[in-house]
Structures are given as C-alpha cells and as structure tokens.
Amino acid sequence: MNLKEARKEIRHIDEKMAELFEKRMELVTEVAKYKKQNGLDIADPEQERHIVEECSALIENDEIRPYYVQFLQATMDISKKWQHRLLEGPDNK
C-alpha cells in the first residue's frame, strides 16, 4: 500500500468515525436526560473504569492499547462536557 492509498483508507475510516461520533453523542444526550430526571451525577468513575477495562480488552495489539485507552478517556471527557452543557448551559464546563 502506498501513501496515497493509506491516506484514502484513513479518510474513509474518519468518515465512519464521524458518523459514529454523532450517534454516540445522541445517546449521550439521552443519558444526560436520564441523569437529570434521576438526580444522578454526570461523572460516574466506576462506569468509566468498566468501559475502559472492557473496551481496551478488544485491542489485540499490546503496543497500541494504551493509546486506545487515551482515546476512550478523551471521548468520555467530551461526553461529560456535552452533558454539562445540556444540563447547565453553554457557560458551564
């Protein structure tokens, strides 16, 4: 595979990731509504730990697994920021 082909494949993957990101954030919106209705905190460290543990196990390559964990954590941090915005307004977090 040459550079041009690799970049084309990466672009295709990025397009799929963008679509999945939007779907994920739609579901995060539902989670935020549930948390508000039930008086739950936005942050749930135990749930986050569980997600990281389960999902990182899906990565077979031990060398890249720590980077995937960082990716997951960044995604969860973005999700929490979105929940704060939904529940507290755009001037918060």
N, CA, C and O atoms as CSV, one atom per row, in Angstrom:
chain,resi,resn,atom,element,x,y,z
A,1,MET,N,N,0.855,-1.174,0.000
A,1,MET,CA,C,0.000,0.000,0.000
A,1,MET,C,C,0.900,1.236,0.000
A,1,MET,O,O,1.874,1.311,0.749
A,2,ASN,N,N,0.565,2.174,-0.829
A,2,ASN,CA,C,1.355,3.406,-0.868
A,2,ASN,C,C,0.709,4.478,0.014
A,2,ASN,O,O,-0.366,4.272,0.577
A,3,LEU,N,N,1.381,5.621,0.122
A,3,LEU,CA,C,0.920,6.709,0.981
A,3,LEU,C,C,-0.477,7.197,0.588
A,3,LEU,O,O,-1.331,7.406,1.450
A,4,LYS,N,N,-0.703,7.375,-0.689
A,4,LYS,CA,C,-1.986,7.872,-1.175
A,4,LYS,C,C,-3.113,6.911,-0.806
A,4,LYS,O,O,-4.181,7.338,-0.366
A,5,GLU,N,N,-2.874,5.624,-0.986
A,5,GLU,CA,C,-3.882,4.616,-0.651
A,5,GLU,C,C,-4.144,4.577,0.847
A,5,GLU,O,O,-5.291,4.473,1.282
A,6,ALA,N,N,-3.079,4.661,1.629
A,6,ALA,CA,C,-3.230,4.647,3.088
A,6,ALA,C,C,-4.052,5.849,3.552
A,6,ALA,O,O,-4.938,5.712,4.395
A,7,ARG,N,N,-3.760,7.009,3.005
A,7,ARG,CA,C,-4.499,8.224,3.376
A,7,ARG,C,C,-5.964,8.126,2.959
A,7,ARG,O,O,-6.845,8.600,3.676
A,8,LYS,N,N,-6.223,7.525,1.824
A,8,LYS,CA,C,-7.596,7.350,1.367
A,8,LYS,C,C,-8.362,6.442,2.335
A,8,LYS,O,O,-9.508,6.727,2.683
A,9,GLU,N,N,-7.733,5.364,2.760
A,9,GLU,CA,C,-8.347,4.440,3.716
A,9,GLU,C,C,-8.588,5.141,5.059
A,9,GLU,O,O,-9.640,4.967,5.674
A,10,ILE,N,N,-7.617,5.927,5.505
A,10,ILE,CA,C,-7.772,6.673,6.759
A,10,ILE,C,C,-8.949,7.629,6.656
A,10,ILE,O,O,-9.744,7.743,7.589
A,11,ARG,N,N,-9.064,8.310,5.532
A,11,ARG,CA,C,-10.180,9.237,5.313
A,11,ARG,C,C,-11.507,8.503,5.399
A,11,ARG,O,O,-12.457,9.003,6.001
A,12,HIS,N,N,-11.577,7.333,4.807
A,12,HIS,CA,C,-12.795,6.524,4.861
A,12,HIS,C,C,-13.131,6.150,6.306
A,12,HIS,O,O,-14.290,6.229,6.714
A,13,ILE,N,N,-12.139,5.751,7.064
A,13,ILE,CA,C,-12.334,5.413,8.477
A,13,ILE,C,C,-12.775,6.645,9.262
A,13,ILE,O,O,-13.669,6.558,10.104
A,14,ASP,N,N,-12.150,7.798,8.989
A,14,ASP,CA,C,-12.534,9.038,9.674
A,14,ASP,C,C,-13.997,9.396,9.401
A,14,ASP,O,O,-14.692,9.882,10.292
A,15,GLU,N,N,-14.457,9.161,8.194
A,15,GLU,CA,C,-15.861,9.428,7.859
A,15,GLU,C,C,-16.785,8.531,8.681
A,15,GLU,O,O,-17.806,8.988,9.194
A,16,LYS,N,N,-16.431,7.278,8.800
A,16,LYS,CA,C,-17.229,6.347,9.608
A,16,LYS,C,C,-17.198,6.760,11.080
A,16,LYS,O,O,-18.217,6.703,11.769
A,17,MET,N,N,-16.028,7.176,11.556
A,17,MET,CA,C,-15.906,7.598,12.951
A,17,MET,C,C,-16.752,8.842,13.226
A,17,MET,O,O,-17.333,8.964,14.305
A,18,ALA,N,N,-16.827,9.755,12.275
A,18,ALA,CA,C,-17.652,10.959,12.441
A,18,ALA,C,C,-19.126,10.568,12.578
A,18,ALA,O,O,-19.842,11.102,13.425
A,19,GLU,N,N,-19.561,9.651,11.755
A,19,GLU,CA,C,-20.942,9.174,11.825
A,19,GLU,C,C,-21.222,8.510,13.174
A,19,GLU,O,O,-22.256,8.761,13.793
A,20,LEU,N,N,-20.308,7.675,13.618
A,20,LEU,CA,C,-20.475,7.004,14.905
A,20,LEU,C,C,-20.407,7.990,16.068
A,20,LEU,O,O,-21.106,7.821,17.067
A,21,PHE,N,N,-19.571,9.012,15.943
A,21,PHE,CA,C,-19.479,10.034,16.983
A,21,PHE,C,C,-20.822,10.742,17.156
A,21,PHE,O,O,-21.289,10.940,18.278
A,22,GLU,N,N,-21.433,11.118,16.042
A,22,GLU,CA,C,-22.744,11.779,16.131
A,22,GLU,C,C,-23.782,10.868,16.786
A,22,GLU,O,O,-24.562,11.320,17.624
A,23,LYS,N,N,-23.795,9.615,16.417
A,23,LYS,CA,C,-24.730,8.664,17.028
A,23,LYS,C,C,-24.455,8.531,18.522
A,23,LYS,O,O,-25.380,8.482,19.332
A,24,ARG,N,N,-23.169,8.472,18.878
A,24,ARG,CA,C,-22.802,8.341,20.280
A,24,ARG,C,C,-23.286,9.553,21.071
A,24,ARG,O,O,-23.828,9.405,22.167
A,25,MET,N,N,-23.094,10.742,20.522
A,25,MET,CA,C,-23.484,11.950,21.235
A,25,MET,C,C,-25.007,12.061,21.351
A,25,MET,O,O,-25.507,12.629,22.321
A,26,GLU,N,N,-25.741,11.534,20.389
A,26,GLU,CA,C,-27.203,11.480,20.508
A,26,GLU,C,C,-27.598,10.618,21.704
A,26,GLU,O,O,-28.510,10.965,22.455
A,27,LEU,N,N,-26.913,9.505,21.872
A,27,LEU,CA,C,-27.192,8.631,23.010
A,27,LEU,C,C,-26.741,9.268,24.321
A,27,LEU,O,O,-27.393,9.097,25.352
A,28,VAL,N,N,-25.641,9.994,24.286
A,28,VAL,CA,C,-25.172,10.710,25.476
A,28,VAL,C,C,-26.224,11.734,25.909
A,28,VAL,O,O,-26.409,11.968,27.103
A,29,THR,N,N,-26.904,12.336,24.948
A,29,THR,CA,C,-27.979,13.272,25.261
A,29,THR,C,C,-29.084,12.562,26.044
A,29,THR,O,O,-29.621,13.110,27.006
A,30,GLU,N,N,-29.415,11.353,25.629
A,30,GLU,CA,C,-30.421,10.567,26.348
A,30,GLU,C,C,-29.941,10.220,27.760
A,30,GLU,O,O,-30.719,10.258,28.714
A,31,VAL,N,N,-28.677,9.888,27.882
A,31,VAL,CA,C,-28.094,9.587,29.193
A,31,VAL,C,C,-28.189,10.817,30.093
A,31,VAL,O,O,-28.538,10.701,31.268
A,32,ALA,N,N,-27.882,11.987,29.549
A,32,ALA,CA,C,-27.951,13.226,30.329
A,32,ALA,C,C,-29.370,13.475,30.824
A,32,ALA,O,O,-29.568,13.860,31.976
A,33,LYS,N,N,-30.355,13.257,29.964
A,33,LYS,CA,C,-31.754,13.426,30.368
A,33,LYS,C,C,-32.104,12.486,31.515
A,33,LYS,O,O,-32.750,12.882,32.485
A,34,TYR,N,N,-31.670,11.245,31.390
A,34,TYR,CA,C,-31.940,10.253,32.434
A,34,TYR,C,C,-31.290,10.673,33.753
A,34,TYR,O,O,-31.911,10.605,34.814
A,35,LYS,N,N,-30.043,11.104,33.671
A,35,LYS,CA,C,-29.334,11.522,34.878
A,35,LYS,C,C,-30.034,12.702,35.543
A,35,LYS,O,O,-30.143,12.756,36.768
A,36,LYS,N,N,-30.503,13.639,34.740
A,36,LYS,CA,C,-31.199,14.798,35.291
A,36,LYS,C,C,-32.491,14.363,35.984
A,36,LYS,O,O,-32.771,14.787,37.105
A,37,GLN,N,N,-33.267,13.527,35.321
A,37,GLN,CA,C,-34.539,13.065,35.879
A,37,GLN,C,C,-34.356,12.264,37.162
A,37,GLN,O,O,-35.236,12.250,38.023
A,38,ASN,N,N,-33.219,11.603,37.287
A,38,ASN,CA,C,-32.991,10.722,38.432
A,38,ASN,C,C,-31.980,11.275,39.429
A,38,ASN,O,O,-31.555,10.573,40.346
A,39,GLY,N,N,-31.596,12.543,39.245
A,39,GLY,CA,C,-30.694,13.193,40.187
A,39,GLY,C,C,-29.313,12.562,40.277
A,39,GLY,O,O,-28.698,12.546,41.344
A,40,LEU,N,N,-28.831,12.046,39.165
A,40,LEU,CA,C,-27.517,11.398,39.149
A,40,LEU,C,C,-26.433,12.379,38.715
A,40,LEU,O,O,-26.694,13.309,37.951
A,41,ASP,N,N,-25.233,12.167,39.202
A,41,ASP,CA,C,-24.088,12.979,38.786
A,41,ASP,C,C,-23.723,12.660,37.342
A,41,ASP,O,O,-23.946,11.550,36.859
A,42,ILE,N,N,-23.165,13.639,36.674
A,42,ILE,CA,C,-22.693,13.421,35.307
A,42,ILE,C,C,-21.527,12.443,35.311
A,42,ILE,O,O,-21.500,11.498,34.522
A,43,ALA,N,N,-20.582,12.666,36.185
A,43,ALA,CA,C,-19.410,11.791,36.256
A,43,ALA,C,C,-19.773,10.490,36.972
A,43,ALA,O,O,-20.463,10.498,37.991
A,44,ASP,N,N,-19.300,9.386,36.426
A,44,ASP,CA,C,-19.503,8.069,37.021
A,44,ASP,C,C,-18.194,7.286,36.857
A,44,ASP,O,O,-18.057,6.470,35.945
A,45,PRO,N,N,-17.233,7.549,37.756
A,45,PRO,CA,C,-15.905,6.938,37.617
A,45,PRO,C,C,-15.924,5.412,37.527
A,45,PRO,O,O,-15.115,4.825,36.808
A,46,GLU,N,N,-16.821,4.779,38.238
A,46,GLU,CA,C,-16.887,3.314,38.192
A,46,GLU,C,C,-17.323,2.839,36.811
A,46,GLU,O,O,-16.769,1.874,36.284
A,47,GLN,N,N,-18.308,3.505,36.224
A,47,GLN,CA,C,-18.752,3.164,34.868
A,47,GLN,C,C,-17.626,3.393,33.857
A,47,GLN,O,O,-17.407,2.575,32.964
A,48,GLU,N,N,-16.918,4.511,34.009
A,48,GLU,CA,C,-15.807,4.804,33.095
A,48,GLU,C,C,-14.727,3.731,33.190
A,48,GLU,O,O,-14.213,3.271,32.171
A,49,ARG,N,N,-14.385,3.332,34.414
A,49,ARG,CA,C,-13.374,2.291,34.613
A,49,ARG,C,C,-13.814,0.994,33.938
A,49,ARG,O,O,-13.017,0.309,33.298
A,50,HIS,N,N,-15.082,0.677,34.091
A,50,HIS,CA,C,-15.629,-0.542,33.495
A,50,HIS,C,C,-15.540,-0.488,31.965
A,50,HIS,O,O,-15.154,-1.469,31.329
A,51,ILE,N,N,-15.897,0.650,31.383
A,51,ILE,CA,C,-15.837,0.813,29.926
A,51,ILE,C,C,-14.405,0.655,29.431
A,51,ILE,O,O,-14.147,-0.066,28.467
A,52,VAL,N,N,-13.480,1.335,30.097
A,52,VAL,CA,C,-12.074,1.258,29.685
A,52,VAL,C,C,-11.572,-0.180,29.780
A,52,VAL,O,O,-10.886,-0.666,28.881
A,53,GLU,N,N,-11.913,-0.842,30.855
A,53,GLU,CA,C,-11.460,-2.223,31.048
A,53,GLU,C,C,-12.007,-3.137,29.959
A,53,GLU,O,O,-11.255,-3.891,29.341
A,54,GLU,N,N,-13.312,-3.073,29.724
A,54,GLU,CA,C,-13.937,-3.949,28.726
A,54,GLU,C,C,-13.483,-3.636,27.302
A,54,GLU,O,O,-13.119,-4.534,26.542
A,55,CYS,N,N,-13.508,-2.360,26.956
A,55,CYS,CA,C,-13.214,-1.986,25.567
A,55,CYS,C,C,-11.729,-2.116,25.232
A,55,CYS,O,O,-11.378,-2.502,24.117
A,56,SER,N,N,-10.875,-1.804,26.166
A,56,SER,CA,C,-9.441,-1.928,25.870
A,56,SER,C,C,-9.040,-3.382,25.663
A,56,SER,O,O,-8.052,-3.671,24.989
A,57,ALA,N,N,-9.804,-4.288,26.241
A,57,ALA,CA,C,-9.537,-5.717,26.039
A,57,ALA,C,C,-9.799,-6.135,24.592
A,57,ALA,O,O,-9.330,-7.186,24.155
A,58,LEU,N,N,-10.540,-5.320,23.853
A,58,LEU,CA,C,-10.825,-5.624,22.448
A,58,LEU,C,C,-9.624,-5.359,21.540
A,58,LEU,O,O,-9.572,-5.843,20.409
A,59,ILE,N,N,-8.671,-4.591,22.042
A,59,ILE,CA,C,-7.485,-4.240,21.257
A,59,ILE,C,C,-6.451,-5.349,21.427
A,59,ILE,O,O,-5.945,-5.580,22.525
A,60,GLU,N,N,-6.150,-6.017,20.343
A,60,GLU,CA,C,-5.220,-7.146,20.394
A,60,GLU,C,C,-3.758,-6.706,20.461
A,60,GLU,O,O,-2.926,-7.392,21.055
A,61,ASN,N,N,-3.453,-5.579,19.862
A,61,ASN,CA,C,-2.072,-5.090,19.798
A,61,ASN,C,C,-1.726,-4.397,21.115
A,61,ASN,O,O,-2.224,-3.309,21.403
A,62,ASP,N,N,-0.872,-5.035,21.907
A,62,ASP,CA,C,-0.493,-4.500,23.219
A,62,ASP,C,C,0.182,-3.142,23.134
A,62,ASP,O,O,0.071,-2.337,24.059
A,63,GLU,N,N,0.871,-2.880,22.048
A,63,GLU,CA,C,1.589,-1.604,21.904
A,63,GLU,C,C,0.644,-0.427,21.721
A,63,GLU,O,O,0.927,0.677,22.187
A,64,ILE,N,N,-0.466,-0.654,21.052
A,64,ILE,CA,C,-1.380,0.470,20.821
A,64,ILE,C,C,-2.508,0.553,21.856
A,64,ILE,O,O,-3.223,1.554,21.904
A,65,ARG,N,N,-2.674,-0.478,22.679
A,65,ARG,CA,C,-3.745,-0.478,23.678
A,65,ARG,C,C,-3.732,0.776,24.555
A,65,ARG,O,O,-4.800,1.345,24.781
A,66,PRO,N,N,-2.579,1.241,25.063
A,66,PRO,CA,C,-2.598,2.456,25.894
A,66,PRO,C,C,-3.117,3.685,25.143
A,66,PRO,O,O,-3.719,4.576,25.742
A,67,TYR,N,N,-2.884,3.727,23.846
A,67,TYR,CA,C,-3.380,4.851,23.043
A,67,TYR,C,C,-4.898,4.762,22.878
A,67,TYR,O,O,-5.589,5.780,22.837
A,68,TYR,N,N,-5.395,3.555,22.785
A,68,TYR,CA,C,-6.841,3.370,22.712
A,68,TYR,C,C,-7.503,3.781,24.029
A,68,TYR,O,O,-8.579,4.379,24.034
A,69,VAL,N,N,-6.854,3.458,25.131
A,69,VAL,CA,C,-7.368,3.881,26.436
A,69,VAL,C,C,-7.436,5.405,26.486
A,69,VAL,O,O,-8.416,5.961,26.981
A,70,GLN,N,N,-6.423,6.078,25.988
A,70,GLN,CA,C,-6.432,7.545,25.937
A,70,GLN,C,C,-7.578,8.042,25.049
A,70,GLN,O,O,-8.255,9.014,25.383
A,71,PHE,N,N,-7.782,7.377,23.934
A,71,PHE,CA,C,-8.866,7.722,23.016
A,71,PHE,C,C,-10.219,7.588,23.714
A,71,PHE,O,O,-11.066,8.475,23.614
A,72,LEU,N,N,-10.414,6.479,24.418
A,72,LEU,CA,C,-11.660,6.267,25.149
A,72,LEU,C,C,-11.869,7.342,26.212
A,72,LEU,O,O,-12.957,7.903,26.340
A,73,GLN,N,N,-10.812,7.621,26.971
A,73,GLN,CA,C,-10.927,8.609,28.036
A,73,GLN,C,C,-11.257,9.985,27.468
A,73,GLN,O,O,-12.083,10.710,28.022
A,74,ALA,N,N,-10.609,10.340,26.363
A,74,ALA,CA,C,-10.904,11.629,25.730
A,74,ALA,C,C,-12.355,11.668,25.248
A,74,ALA,O,O,-13.024,12.693,25.383
A,75,THR,N,N,-12.837,10.577,24.696
A,75,THR,CA,C,-14.220,10.501,24.242
A,75,THR,C,C,-15.185,10.657,25.414
A,75,THR,O,O,-16.185,11.367,25.305
A,76,MET,N,N,-14.893,10.004,26.524
A,76,MET,CA,C,-15.752,10.122,27.698
A,76,MET,C,C,-15.691,11.536,28.281
A,76,MET,O,O,-16.701,12.049,28.761
A,77,ASP,N,N,-14.527,12.164,28.243
A,77,ASP,CA,C,-14.402,13.544,28.720
A,77,ASP,C,C,-15.245,14.493,27.869
A,77,ASP,O,O,-15.901,15.391,28.398
A,78,ILE,N,N,-15.226,14.295,26.567
A,78,ILE,CA,C,-16.047,15.101,25.659
A,78,ILE,C,C,-17.531,14.861,25.953
A,78,ILE,O,O,-18.326,15.801,25.957
A,79,SER,N,N,-17.892,13.625,26.194
A,79,SER,CA,C,-19.282,13.295,26.511
A,79,SER,C,C,-19.736,13.993,27.788
A,79,SER,O,O,-20.858,14.495,27.860
A,80,LYS,N,N,-18.874,14.022,28.786
A,80,LYS,CA,C,-19.224,14.702,30.045
A,80,LYS,C,C,-19.360,16.205,29.830
A,80,LYS,O,O,-20.252,16.835,30.398
A,81,LYS,N,N,-18.487,16.780,29.020
A,81,LYS,CA,C,-18.599,18.214,28.713
A,81,LYS,C,C,-19.926,18.506,28.022
A,81,LYS,O,O,-20.574,19.506,28.331
A,82,TRP,N,N,-20.334,17.656,27.100
A,82,TRP,CA,C,-21.597,17.815,26.403
A,82,TRP,C,C,-22.769,17.705,27.390
A,82,TRP,O,O,-23.720,18.484,27.321
A,83,GLN,N,N,-22.692,16.744,28.296
A,83,GLN,CA,C,-23.746,16.597,29.300
A,83,GLN,C,C,-23.838,17.850,30.183
A,83,GLN,O,O,-24.933,18.319,30.492
A,84,HIS,N,N,-22.680,18.383,30.584
A,84,HIS,CA,C,-22.685,19.613,31.383
A,84,HIS,C,C,-23.356,20.740,30.607
A,84,HIS,O,O,-24.156,21.493,31.163
A,85,ARG,N,N,-23.033,20.854,29.342
A,85,ARG,CA,C,-23.633,21.916,28.511
A,85,ARG,C,C,-25.140,21.736,28.416
A,85,ARG,O,O,-25.893,22.704,28.522
A,86,LEU,N,N,-25.575,20.511,28.219
A,86,LEU,CA,C,-27.013,20.250,28.114
A,86,LEU,C,C,-27.747,20.563,29.410
A,86,LEU,O,O,-28.835,21.139,29.393
A,87,LEU,N,N,-27.145,20.178,30.537
A,87,LEU,CA,C,-27.833,20.293,31.815
A,87,LEU,C,C,-27.620,21.626,32.516
A,87,LEU,O,O,-28.459,22.046,33.313
A,88,GLU,N,N,-26.510,22.295,32.230
A,88,GLU,CA,C,-26.173,23.506,32.961
A,88,GLU,C,C,-26.067,24.740,32.076
A,88,GLU,O,O,-25.966,25.857,32.584
A,89,GLY,N,N,-26.088,24.555,30.768
A,89,GLY,CA,C,-25.988,25.675,29.855
A,89,GLY,C,C,-24.595,25.819,29.271
A,89,GLY,O,O,-23.636,25.231,29.771
A,90,PRO,N,N,-24.488,26.613,28.199
A,90,PRO,CA,C,-23.217,26.716,27.461
A,90,PRO,C,C,-22.085,27.425,28.226
A,90,PRO,O,O,-20.926,27.313,27.826
A,91,ASP,N,N,-22.383,28.132,29.286
A,91,ASP,CA,C,-21.341,28.834,30.025
A,91,ASP,C,C,-20.649,27.966,31.064
A,91,ASP,O,O,-19.721,28.426,31.729
A,92,ASN,N,N,-21.080,26.728,31.215
A,92,ASN,CA,C,-20.520,25.831,32.221
A,92,ASN,C,C,-19.715,24.730,31.557
A,92,ASN,O,O,-20.132,24.155,30.552
A,93,LYS,N,N,-18.590,24.454,32.115
A,93,LYS,CA,C,-17.660,23.383,31.705
A,93,LYS,C,C,-17.464,23.396,30.227
A,93,LYS,O,O,-16.719,22.573,29.695
